[in-house]
Amino acid sequence: MATESNPALASLPSNVREIIELASLRDGGIPFRAKAAHVHRTWAGTFTSLPELYIQPESVPEVQKVVRLARHARRRVTTTGCGHSPSDITCTSSWLVNLDNFNKIISVDHLTGLVTVQAGIRLYQLSDELDRRGLALPSLGSINEQSIAGAISTGTHGSSIKHGLIGENITELKITLANGETLSCSPEDKPDLFRAALISLGALGIITEVTFKAVPAFSLAWSQAIDSDKRIFERWEKDLWSQAEFVRIWWFPYMRRAAVWTADVVDPVDLKTGAVKQREPPTSYYDSWLGYYVYHNLLALSRWIPRITPWIEWFVFGMQYGFKNGEATRINAVQPSQKAFLLNCLYSQSVNEWAIPLHKGPEALQRLGAWLQNLKPGDEGYVEHGIPYSAEGLWVHSPVEVRASDSTVYTSREANTRPFLDPTQSDGPTLYLNAIMYRPYHREPTYNATERYYLGFEWLMRELGGKPHWAKTFTATQADLARWYGEDFQRWGTVRESVDPEGMFVGPWHRRYLLEPIQSDKLLPLEEIQQTTKEVPARQGGGIQVVGIQNPVVPN
């Protein structure tokens, strides 16, 4: 019996268990690698859920079996990788699929640079495998824990006006749909499915294979220095973003300073001849366990004494970068690209990131800074911020991460390579502003600081024509997003309806942002809806536990 070989099935309702057991007798021995009692938690510990089953397929036939069984058992299916999104997008009380064991390199063509991989491979695994073959991804974000499917599906990006989203180099995808069929799609073959799947948000099916164009492995010579934000603003339209291939900035609103990181590709001949040598950056106390815990405990203390937050910014980042501006703070290194791009995310955190036109960056940061510091006319740095919420008694964490990209370099609607739900500008460079609030020891900042910060931050981003990063924390309605994306939003929805009419891959997050407001007569047959939420004690990891139920209107 299946219950004997897989004890996890014993906890299932009898009708679901019977469906799985009968399928196991008929499908030629295709494994169903499922277990119960799994606790799903986002990387930041912001949300948790208890899926009925946690399933880790290792082949396309196994993925197809999961989908067929879910359809017969009337269950929703959610896919997760590392859970790096701080939102509840991957939370479910139904079936949770993880592709960590579906992570192989399928093929590599060194002549064309085309690489095909199983979709569960994590970016750090992919980078290592590519490096062994003399190849690399053209650009990366600040972390490499995500699966390639997860990075694609949420619009992950790096920081370069010579590159766009990570997914811009994808030439073909394979996706298993709700009917159990696995289809290929590309700009030439099923282009609407391809454009929808490039940022699918997990609502179309399970991406199983990804083909993309890699580049020859490269190293980056990078440099970082501190300067006043006034100096940054002066250089903004001149050469700030064009001074190197990769540029990213961390802005400290209370100190009015910024760390500017620039990187260029090293000529491989120089590396081969020894004219340029690999060199690690200098380390400080901040990079040690001492710095880690000093900062962490200061953040914890600020929960009770929020007014010390600006002092923490001055002390911690002064100790890390130096207390002066200019060349005296500059550090340099030469590292392989997959290492140079990375950033230590440190602690549990909430992140709220929006994409706005690049040229509006100085206005956005100056207005945000004036609001956060409650500047008055005559104060240095004062501008009329216009934010209709008080920042009195509000103290926020640093830095604000400032990055840029340009999706128009390699993708376009005309070529069927731009995702329908691409939040970047379609006519030029995009700026991303990422507002971070740490959760020291998995405890939220006090006095509703995160909520108040994000309320003002989002108001400003909307005012400047922004769109939220899909994987981050944000508040918007389906009507907001439909208005911002226009026809592309409708076309994405049309594809979703065609490939998953019963809503097997639809959950509360998708209903909240992508579908019409919930009405019992419009629920999809397999849709999961949110039943309750409850706070999890910090000693158990903190965050919010989400409990969902299958659509109660349509019988299972």
For each residue, the residues with C-beta under 8 A, 3 or more apart:
1: 4 5 21
2: 5 6 9 17 20 21 24
3: 6 7 9 10 17 21
4: 1 7
5: 1 2
6: 2 3 9 32 34
7: 3 4 10
8: 11 12 34 35 36 37 53
9: 2 3 6 12 17 20 21 34
10: 3 7 17
11: 8 36 37
12: 8 9 16 17 20 36 52 53
13: 16 17 556
14: 17 18
15: 18 19 73 556
16: 12 13 19 20 73 75
17: 2 3 9 10 12 13 14 20 21
18: 14 15 21 22
19: 15 16 22 23 69 72 73
20: 2 9 12 16 17 23 24 32 69 73
21: 1 2 3 9 17 18 24 25
22: 18 19 25 26
23: 19 20 26 27 32 65 68 69 72
24: 2 20 21 27 29 32
25: 21 22
26: 22 23
27: 23 24 30 65
28:
29: 24
30: 27 59 61 62 65
31: 57 58 62
32: 6 20 23 24 55 62 65 66 69
33: 55 56 57 58 62 101
34: 6 8 9 53 54 55 95
35: 8 38 53 54 55
36: 8 11 12 52 53 54
37: 8 11 50
38: 35 50 51 53 54 96
39: 48 50
40: 48 49 50 51 54 80 83 90 91 92 96
41: 45 47 48 83 541 543
42: 45 46 47 48 83 84 85 86 87 88 90 543
43: 82 83 84 86 145
44: 84 86 348 349 350 439 543
45: 41 42 48 348 439 442 541 542 543
46: 42 86 87 348 350 439 473 542 543 544
47: 41 42 86 87 88 91 543 544 545 546
48: 39 40 41 42 45 91 536 541 543 544 545 546
49: 40 88 91 92 93 96 545 546 547 548
50: 37 38 39 40 93 545 547
51: 38 40 54 78 92 93 94 95 96
52: 12 36 75 93 94 95
53: 8 12 34 35 36 38 94 95 96
54: 34 35 36 38 40 51 96 98
55: 32 33 34 35 66 95 96 97 98
56: 33 97 98 99 100 101 102
57: 31 33 62 63 65 66 97 99 101 102
58: 31 33 62 101 102
59: 30 62 63 102
60: 63 64 174 176 182 208 209
61: 30 64 65
62: 30 31 32 33 57 58 59 65 66
63: 57 59 60 66 67 97 99 102 176 182 206 208
64: 60 61 67 68 176 180 181 182
65: 23 27 30 32 57 61 62 68 69
66: 32 55 57 62 63 69 70 77 95 97 206
67: 63 64 70 71 77 176 177 178 179 180 205 206 504
68: 23 64 65 71 72 180
69: 19 20 23 32 65 66 72 73 75
70: 66 67 73 74 75 76 77 95 504 526
71: 67 68 74 178 179 180 502 504 526
72: 19 23 68 69
73: 15 16 19 20 69 70 556
74: 70 71 525 526 550 554 555 556
75: 16 52 69 70 94 95 504 526 550
76: 70 92 94 95 503 504 505 506 507 526 527 528 548 550
77: 66 67 70 94 95 97 206 504 505
78: 51 90 91 92 94 95 96 97 202 505 507
79: 90 96 97 98 99 149 202 206 207
80: 40 83 90 96 97 98 150
81: 84 98 99 100 120 122 145 146 147 149 150
82: 43 122 145 146 147 150
83: 40 41 42 43 80 90
84: 42 43 44 81 143 145 146 150 471
85: 42 89 90 154 471 472
86: 42 43 44 46 47 349 350 351 472 473
87: 42 46 47 471 472 473 509
88: 42 47 49 91 508 509 544 546
89: 85 154 201 202 471 507 509
90: 40 42 78 79 80 83 85 96 202
91: 40 47 48 49 78 88 507 508 509 546 548
92: 40 49 51 76 78 95 96 507 528 548
93: 49 50 51 52 528 531 546 547 548 549
94: 51 52 53 75 76 77 78 528 548 550
95: 34 51 52 53 55 66 70 75 76 77 78 92
96: 38 40 49 51 53 54 55 78 79 80 90 92
97: 55 56 57 63 66 77 78 79 80 206
98: 54 55 56 79 80 81 120
99: 56 57 63 79 81 102 103 118 119 120 147 149 206
100: 56 81 103 120 122 147
101: 33 56 57 58 120
102: 56 57 58 59 63 99 118 119 120 208
103: 99 100 117 118 120 121 122 125 147
104: 117 118 121
105: 108 115 116 117 118 121 126 129
106: 116 117 118 209
107: 114 115 116
108: 105 114 115 116 133 135 214
109: 112 113 114 115
110: 113 133 134 135
111:
112: 109 213
113: 109 110 135 213 214 215
114: 107 108 109 171 211 212 213 214
115: 105 107 108 109 130 135 211 212 213 214
116: 105 106 107 108 172 209 210 211
117: 103 104 105 106 121 126 148 209 210 211
118: 99 102 103 104 105 106 121 208 209
119: 99 102 147 148 149 206 207 208 209 210
120: 81 98 99 100 101 102 103 147 149
121: 103 104 105 117 118 125 126 129 147 148
122: 81 82 100 103 125 126 144 145 146 147 148
123: 126 127 137 140 143 144 145 146 147 148 151
124: 127 128 144 145 338
125: 103 121 122 128 129
126: 105 117 121 122 123 129 130 137 148
127: 123 124 130 131 136 137 140 144 338
128: 124 125 131 132 338
129: 105 121 125 126 132 133
130: 115 126 127 133 135 136 137 214 217
131: 127 128 134 135 136 217 336 338
132: 128 129
133: 108 110 129 130
134: 110 131 216 217
135: 108 110 113 115 130 131 214 215 216 217
136: 127 130 131 214 215 216 217 218 336 337 338
137: 123 126 127 130 140 166 169 212 214 215 337 338
138: 163 169 214 215
139: 157 158 160 163 166 246 341
140: 123 127 137 144 158 166 337 338 341 342
141: 144 151 156 157 158 166 341
142: 248 341 342 343 345 401
143: 84 123 146 342 343 345
144: 122 123 124 127 140 141 338 341 342
145: 43 81 82 84 122 123 124
146: 81 82 84 122 123 143 150 151 156
147: 81 82 99 100 103 119 120 121 122 123 150 151
148: 117 119 121 122 123 126 151 152 210
149: 79 81 99 119 120 152 153 207 210
150: 80 81 82 84 146 147 153 154 156
151: 123 141 146 147 148 154 156 166 167
152: 148 149 156 166 167 170 173 197 198 199 200 207 210
153: 149 150 197 199 200 201 202 207
154: 85 89 150 151 199 201 469 470 471
155: 165 167 199 419 421 422 423 469 470 471
156: 141 146 150 151 152 165 166 167 471
157: 139 141 164 165 166 403 405 424 432
158: 139 140 141 163 166 246 341 403 405
159: 246 247 248 403 404 405 432
160: 139 163 245 246 247 404 405 406
161: 241 242 247 358 404 405 406 409 429
162: 245 406 409
163: 138 139 158 160 168 405 406 409 410
164: 157 168 405 406 407 408 409 410 411 424
165: 155 156 157 168 405 407 411 419 422 424
166: 137 139 140 141 151 152 156 157 158 169
167: 151 152 155 156 170 198 199 419
168: 163 164 165 407 409 410 411 417
169: 137 138 166 212 213 214 410
170: 152 167 173 198 210 211 212
171: 114 186 187 211 212 213
172: 116 184 185 186 189 194 209 210 211
173: 152 170 184 185 186 194 197 198 207 209 210 211
174: 60 182 183 184 185 207 208 209 210
175: 182 183 185 193 197 200 204 205 206 207 208
176: 60 63 64 67 180 181 182 205 206 208
177: 67 180 181 182 183 204 205 499 500
178: 67 71 205 499 500 501 502 504 505 526
179: 67 71
180: 64 67 68 71 176 177
181: 64 176 177
182: 60 63 64 174 175 176 177 208
183: 174 175 177 190 193
184: 172 173 174 189 190
185: 172 173 174 175 189 190 191 193 194 197
186: 171 172 173 189 190 191 194
187: 171 191 194 415 416 417
188: 191 416
189: 172 184 185 186 194
190: 183 184 185 186 193 194
191: 185 186 187 188 194 195 416
192: 195 196 491 494 495
193: 175 183 185 190 196 197 204 495 499
194: 172 173 185 186 187 189 190 191 197 198 416
195: 191 192 198 416 417 418 419 420 491 492 495
196: 192 193 199 200 204 419 420 421 491 492 495 496
197: 152 153 173 175 185 193 194 200 204 205 207
198: 152 167 170 173 194 195 419 420 422
199: 152 153 154 155 167 196 419 420 421 422 470
200: 152 153 175 196 197 203 204 205 207
201: 89 153 154 421 470 510 514
202: 78 79 89 90 153 505 510
203: 200 496 500 505 506 510 514
204: 175 177 193 196 197 200 495 496 499 500 505
205: 67 175 176 177 178 197 200 499 500 505
206: 63 66 67 77 79 97 99 119 175 176
207: 79 119 149 152 153 173 174 175 197 200 210
208: 60 63 102 118 119 174 175 176 182
209: 60 106 116 117 118 119 172 173 174
210: 116 117 119 148 149 152 170 172 173 174 207
211: 114 115 116 117 170 171 172 173
212: 114 115 137 169 170 171
213: 112 113 114 115 169 171
214: 108 113 114 115 130 135 136 137 138 169
215: 113 135 136 137 138 218
216: 134 135 136 268
217: 130 131 134 135 136 336 337
218: 136 215 265 266 268 336 337
219: 265 266 271 278 334 335 336 337 340
220: 246 263 264 265 266 334 335 336 337 340 341
221: 263 264 266 276 332 333 334
222: 246 261 262 263 264 332 333 334 335 340
223: 261 262 263 330 331 332
224: 259 260 261 262 281 330 331 332
225: 259 260 326 327 329 330 331
226: 257 258 259 260 321 322 324 325 326 329
227: 231 232 257 258 260 325 326
228: 231 232 256 257 258 325
229: 232 233 251 256 257 258 365 369
230: 233 234 256 381
231: 227 228 234 235 325
232: 227 228 229 235 236 240 249 251 258 260
233: 229 230 236 362 365 366
234: 230 231 238
235: 231 232 238 239 240
236: 232 233 240 241 359 361 362
237: 240 359
238: 234 235
239: 235 242 243
240: 232 235 236 237 243 247 260
241: 161 236 247 358 404 429
242: 161 239
243: 239 240 247 262
244: 247 262 263 264
245: 160 162 263 264 265
246: 139 158 159 160 220 222 261 262 263 264 341
247: 159 160 161 240 241 243 244 260 261 262 263 404
248: 142 159 261 401 402 403
249: 232 258 259 260 261 401 402 403
250: 258 259 261 398 399 400 401 402
251: 229 232 257 258 365 398 399 400 401 402
252: 255 256 257 258 259 313 317 398 399
253: 256 365 368 369 372 373 396 398 400
254: 309 310 313 314 372 373 398
255: 252 310 313 314 317
256: 228 229 230 252 253 369 381
257: 226 227 228 229 251 252 317 325
258: 226 227 228 229 232 249 250 251 252 399 402
259: 224 225 226 249 250 252 317 321 399
260: 224 225 226 227 232 240 247 249
261: 222 223 224 246 247 248 249 250
262: 222 223 224 243 244 246 247
263: 220 221 222 223 244 245 246 247 340
264: 220 221 222 244 245 246
265: 218 219 220 245 337
266: 218 219 220 221 270 271 276 334
267: 270 271 276
268: 216 218 271 272
269: 272 273 275
270: 266 267 273 275 276
271: 219 266 267 268 274 275 276 277 278
272: 268 269
273: 269 270
274: 271 277
275: 269 270 271
276: 221 266 267 270 271 334
277: 271 274 334
278: 219 271 334 335 336
279: 332 333 334 335
280: 333 335
281: 224 331 332 333 335
282: 331
283: 287 288
284: 287 288 291 319 320
285: 288 290 291 294 319
286: 291 292 295 316 319 320
287: 283 284 291
288: 283 284 285 291 292
289: 292 293
290: 285 293 294
291: 284 285 286 287 288 294 295 319 320
292: 286 288 289 295 296 346
293: 289 290 296 297
294: 285 290 291 297 298 316
295: 286 291 292 298 299 312 316 346
296: 292 293 299 300 346 347 440 441
297: 293 294 300 301 440
298: 294 295 301 302 308 312 315 316
299: 295 296 302 303 312 347 397 438 440
300: 296 297 303 440 441 443
301: 297 298 304 305 308
302: 298 299 305 306 308 309 312 395 440 445
303: 299 300 306 440 443 445 446
304: 301 446
305: 301 302 308
306: 302 303 309 393 395 445 446 447 449
307: 310 395
308: 298 301 302 305 311 312
309: 254 302 306 312 313 395 396 397
310: 254 255 307 313 314 395
311: 308 314 315
312: 295 298 299 302 308 309 315 316
313: 252 254 255 309 310 316 317 398
314: 254 255 310 311 317 318
315: 298 311 312 318 319
316: 286 294 295 298 312 313 319 320
317: 252 255 257 259 313 314 320 321 398 399
318: 314 315 321 322 323
319: 284 285 286 291 315 316
320: 284 286 291 316 317
321: 226 259 317 318 329
322: 226 318 328 329
323: 318
324: 226 328 329
325: 226 227 228 231 257 329
326: 225 226 227 329
327: 225 330
328: 322 324
329: 225 226 321 322 324 325 326
330: 223 224 225 327
331: 223 224 225 281 282
332: 221 222 223 224 279 281
333: 221 222 279 280 281 340
334: 219 220 221 222 266 276 277 278 279
335: 219 220 222 278 279 280 281 339 340
336: 131 136 217 218 219 220 278 339 340
337: 136 137 140 217 218 219 220 265 340 341
338: 124 127 128 131 136 137 140 144 341 342
339: 335 336 342
340: 219 220 222 263 333 335 336 337
341: 139 140 141 142 144 158 220 246 337 338
342: 140 142 143 144 338 339
343: 142 143
344:
345: 142 143 349
346: 292 295 296 349 438
347: 296 299 438 439 440
348: 44 45 46 438 439 440 441 442 542
349: 44 86 345 346 436 437 438 439
350: 44 46 86 436 437 439 450 454 473
351: 86 434 435 436 437 472 473
352: 434 435 454 457 458 468 472 473 474
353: 401 432 433 434 435 468 469 472
354: 432 433 457 458 461 466 467 468 469 474
355: 423 424 425 430 431 432 466 467 468 469
356: 360 361 364 430 431 433 461 464 465 466
357: 360 425 428 429 430 431 464 465
358: 161 241 361 404 425 428 429 430 431
359: 236 237
360: 356 357 363 364 431 464 465
361: 236 356 358 364 365 402 431 433
362: 233 236 365 366
363: 360 366 367 464
364: 356 360 361 367 368 431 433 460 461 464
365: 229 233 251 253 361 362 368 369 400 402 433
366: 233 362 363 369 370 381 383
367: 363 364 370 371 383 384 385 386 387 460
368: 253 364 365 371 372 385 400 433 456 457 460
369: 229 253 256 365 366 372 373 375 381
370: 366 367 373 375 381 382 383 384 385
371: 367 368 374 385 387 391 456 460
372: 253 254 368 369 391 394 396
373: 253 254 369 370 379 381 391
374: 371 391 392
375: 369 370 379 380 381 382 383
376: 379 382
377: 382
378: 382
379: 373 375 376 382
380: 375
381: 230 256 366 369 370 373 375
382: 370 375 376 377 378 379
383: 366 367 370 375
384: 367 370
385: 367 368 370 371 460
386: 367 460 463
387: 367 371 391 456 459 460
388: 459
389: 452 455 456 459
390: 394
391: 371 372 373 374 387 394 452 456
392: 374
393: 306 447
394: 372 390 391 447 449 452 453
395: 302 306 307 309 310 449
396: 253 309 372 435 437 449 453
397: 299 309 436 437 438 445
398: 250 251 252 253 254 313 317 436
399: 250 251 252 258 259 317 436
400: 250 251 253 365 368 433 434 435 436
401: 142 248 249 250 251 353 432 433 434 436
402: 248 249 250 251 258 361 365 431 432 433 434
403: 157 158 159 248 249 431 432 434
404: 159 160 161 241 247 358 429 430 431 432
405: 157 158 159 160 161 163 164 165 424 429 430 432
406: 160 161 162 163 164 409 424 428 429 430
407: 164 165 168 410 411 418 422 424 425 426 430
408: 164 411 412 425 426 427 428
409: 161 162 163 164 168 406
410: 163 164 168 169 407 417
411: 164 165 168 407 408 415 417 418 419 422
412: 408 415 417 418
413: 416 418 426
414:
415: 187 411 412 418
416: 187 188 191 194 195 413
417: 168 187 195 410 411 412
418: 195 407 411 412 413 415 422 426
419: 155 165 167 195 196 198 199 411 422
420: 195 196 198 199 485 488 489 491 492 495
421: 155 196 199 201 470 485 488 489 492
422: 155 165 198 199 407 411 418 419 426 488
423: 155 355 430 467 468 469 470
424: 157 164 165 355 405 406 407 430
425: 355 357 358 407 408 428 429 430
426: 407 408 413 418 422
427: 408
428: 357 358 406 408 425
429: 161 241 357 358 404 405 406 425
430: 355 356 357 358 404 405 406 407 423 424 425
431: 355 356 357 358 360 361 364 402 403 404
432: 157 159 353 354 355 401 402 403 404 405 469
433: 353 354 356 361 364 365 368 400 401 402 457 461
434: 351 352 353 400 401 402 403 469 472
435: 351 352 353 396 400 453 454 457
436: 349 350 351 397 398 399 400 401
437: 349 350 351 396 397 445 449 450 453 454
438: 299 346 347 348 349 397 445
439: 44 45 46 347 348 349 350 442 443 444 445 542
440: 296 297 299 300 302 303 347 348 443
441: 296 300 348 538
442: 45 348 439 538 541 542 543
443: 300 303 439 440 538 542
444: 439 450 542
445: 302 303 306 397 437 438 439 449 450
446: 303 304 306 449
447: 306 393 394 452
448: 451 452
449: 306 394 395 396 437 445 446 452 453
450: 350 437 444 445 453 454
451: 448 454 455
452: 389 391 394 447 448 449 455 456
453: 394 396 435 437 449 450 456 457
454: 350 352 435 437 450 451 457 458 473 474 475
455: 389 451 452 458 459
456: 368 371 387 389 391 452 453 459 460
457: 352 354 368 433 435 453 454 460 461
458: 352 354 454 455 461 462 468 474 475
459: 387 388 389 455 456 462 463
460: 364 367 368 371 385 386 387 456 457 463 464
461: 354 356 364 433 457 458 464 466 468
462: 458 459 465 466
463: 386 459 460
464: 356 357 360 363 364 460 461
465: 356 357 360 462
466: 354 355 356 461 462
467: 354 355 423 484 485
468: 352 353 354 355 423 458 461 472 474 476
469: 154 155 353 354 355 423 432 434 472 474
470: 154 155 199 201 421 423
471: 84 85 87 89 154 155 156
472: 85 86 87 351 352 353 434 468 469
473: 46 86 87 350 351 352 454
474: 352 354 454 458 468 469
475: 454 458
476: 468 480 481 513
477: 480 481 513 517
478: 481 482 512 513 514 515 516 517
479: 482 483
480: 476 477 483 484
481: 476 477 478 484 485 489 513 514
482: 478 479 485 486 489 490
483: 479 480 486
484: 467 480 481 489
485: 420 421 467 481 482 488 489 492
486: 482 483 489 490
487: 490 491
488: 420 421 422 485 491 492
489: 420 421 481 482 484 485 486 492 493
490: 482 486 487 493 494
491: 192 195 196 420 487 488 494 495
492: 195 196 420 421 485 488 489 495 496 514
493: 489 490 496 497 514 515
494: 192 490 491 497 498
495: 192 193 195 196 204 420 491 492 498 499
496: 196 203 204 492 493 499 500 514
497: 493 494 500 501
498: 494 495 501
499: 177 178 193 204 205 495 496
500: 177 178 203 204 205 496 497 503 504 505 506
501: 178 497 498 524
502: 71 178 524 525 526
503: 76 500 506 523 524 525 526 527 551
504: 67 70 71 75 76 77 178 500 526
505: 76 77 78 178 202 203 204 205 500 510
506: 76 203 500 503 510 511 515 524 526 527 528
507: 76 78 89 91 92 510 511 527 528 548
508: 88 91 511 512 528 529 530 546 548
509: 87 88 89 91 512 513
510: 201 202 203 505 506 507 513 514 515
511: 506 507 508 514 515 518 527 529
512: 478 508 509
513: 476 477 478 481 509 510
514: 201 203 478 481 492 493 496 510 511
515: 478 493 506 510 511
516: 478 519 522
517: 477 478
518: 511 522 523 529
519: 516 522 523
520: 523 553
521: 553
522: 516 518 519
523: 503 518 519 520 527 529 551 553 554
524: 501 502 503 506 527 551
525: 74 502 503 551 554
526: 70 71 74 75 76 178 502 503 504 506 550 551 554
527: 76 503 506 507 511 523 524 550 551
528: 76 92 93 94 506 507 508 548 549 550 551
529: 508 511 518 523 548 549 551 552
530: 508 533 546 547 548
531: 93 547 548 549
532: 547
533: 530 544 545 546 547
534: 544 545 547
535: 543 544 545
536: 48 540 541 542 543 544 545
537: 540 542
538: 441 442 443 541 542
539:
540: 536 537
541: 41 45 48 442 536 538
542: 45 46 348 439 442 443 444 536 537 538
543: 41 42 44 45 46 47 48 442 535 536
544: 46 47 48 88 533 534 535 536
545: 47 48 49 50 533 534 535 536
546: 47 48 49 88 91 93 508 530 533
547: 49 50 93 530 531 532 533 534
548: 49 76 91 92 93 94 507 508 528 529 530 531
549: 93 528 529 531 552
550: 74 75 76 94 526 527 528 556
551: 503 523 524 525 526 527 528 529 554
552: 529 549
553: 520 521 523
554: 74 523 525 526 551
555: 74
556: 13 15 73 74 550
